[in-house]
Amino acid sequence: MLSELTLLLISLLSFFLPTQLAFHFNNFQNTVYGFSIDYLIPTLYLTDIIALLIIFFGINKLRFSSAMKFNYKYILYLIFVVINIYVSNYQIASIYKWIKITEMILLGIVIFNTKKFELFKHFVKPLSYSIIICCILGIWQYLTNGSIGGLFYLLGERSFIFNNPNVAPYPYSTFSHPNSFAGFLIVTAIYILQFKNKFNIKYFWFLTLFVATNLILTNSLNVYVTILILLFLRFRSNWSFAFLSFDFSQRFVTHRIELIQSAFKIIKENFWFGVGLNNFIPNLVKVSNTFLNSWELQPVHNIFLLVFSETGIFGLIAFISLFININLPLLAILLTGLNDHYWLTLQQNLLLFTYVVIISRKQRI
């Protein structure tokens, strides 16, 4: 009975994966240079509640007392977490992020040990239904030059208009940025293509059309480059190389370069344990005075440098180990993660990342 309930909750979480309905705890320290930083605000999402229910009802699958060697891992993990929080300047933000990471680890363990979990039935199929909704919303936003509101607000849609200079003029859907939406779509698209034969053929092409349209509309250069690399790896014998001209003087490029330079400064000064999880932005202003606008205060756009900066060499080694059992969706996350941070900093992408890592390990067995 509990196993069936767990599977039902996993399917429910898969469906709600692209949403970000949440309650924000704004009373804690979350400002840098006087600007309120979203990443520092502890937030409880609807998907967190579903994930915690999965962990609660699947707690027998966690196997805490299985073998002594596992107990050592838990103790080492706890010691590292305590040290990392201790070195943090914004300790509430760090505690919140470690709770989030622990939640993802426990969720992954439960899904991994749920023997009746079927990738298509409990993940790809329910996710495809919500992706259709997200894609319709994305096209609607593009046609109306802004957010739609109403019921979509409950799914996590932000309020915005495209003529606002601080807003990217591309579909956000229920995501925080078009880039995170595009990254989520490309990984989902890989699973959809892998299970093409399990879908109704008309539904498959309907779904593919909507996903492809939104991938185009999001205008995510990072995702476009990732698609080209994946296609090259798949059909490399039929490709010839071409060189593209690119203007590296644009601010969105120089901004990212400055973030990378700042990350290396932080790493050099905090090599072993980092500056504390979720503490990159507060330390950014200590190593550079070039970030004067609120939108410039962001995590470094590279998941490996971000982990290295915040958790040091030990955290980086543990993080790299997640990519040992590489598959196509995980490769897409790795490639997009080299040029953005949303796989670690945004709820929907972090949850999808968790699913992908666990699925890659289950497929190895």
Protein Blocks (a to p, Z undefined) as FASTA:
>chain_A
ZZmmmmmmmmmmmmmmmpccdcddfkbccbeehiacfklpccddfklmmmmmmmmmmmmm
nommlpmklmmmmmmmmmmmmmmmmmpmblmlmmmmmmmmmmmmmmmmmmmmmmklcfkl
mmmmmmmmmmmmmmmmmmmmmmnopaebljllmnopacddfklmkbccbdfkjafbfklm
mmmmmmmmmmmmmmmmmpcfklmmmmmmmmmmmmmmnopaklmmmmmmmmmmmmmmmpcc
ddddddfkbfklmmmmmmmmmmmmmmmmmmmnonoehilmmmmmmmockbmbfklmccdd
bfklmmmmmnojmlmmmmmmmmmmgcfklmmmmmmmmmccklmmpmklmmmmmmmmmmmm
mmmZZ
